């Protein structure tokens, strides 16, 4: 599922580091199952997120639901579980982001109660 969400990334090392306890992020991974895994959400805590008011914000680093089960409540269930985790961490805000052109992700976020706060373009300049 990580390959489907982030296809240009090699995930094996990150997954190994997470399960060995060596990774700092994500702090929490929640997985939705039917007979097999059908979705996941990865969470961290950030000191800043666009549009947020506190300095300890739970953040959705990745959220994926298999295309065959989208629209059936799996994504909503993952967000509800993320909200419970957020509260258990003492956070009062849950934030997320998506690429500016990802219309379906933006719609999914709105459908579970997120409010769009900004559209940002990020830039990078290599100095090497």
Buried (B, 14 or more C-beta within 10 A) or exposed (E): BBEEBEEEEEEEEBEEEBEEEEBEBBBBBBEBEEEEEBBBBBBBBBEEBEEBEEEBBBBBBBBBBBEEBBEEEBBBBBBBBBBEBBEEBEBEBBBBBBEEEEEEBBEBBEEBEBEEEEEEEEEEEEEE
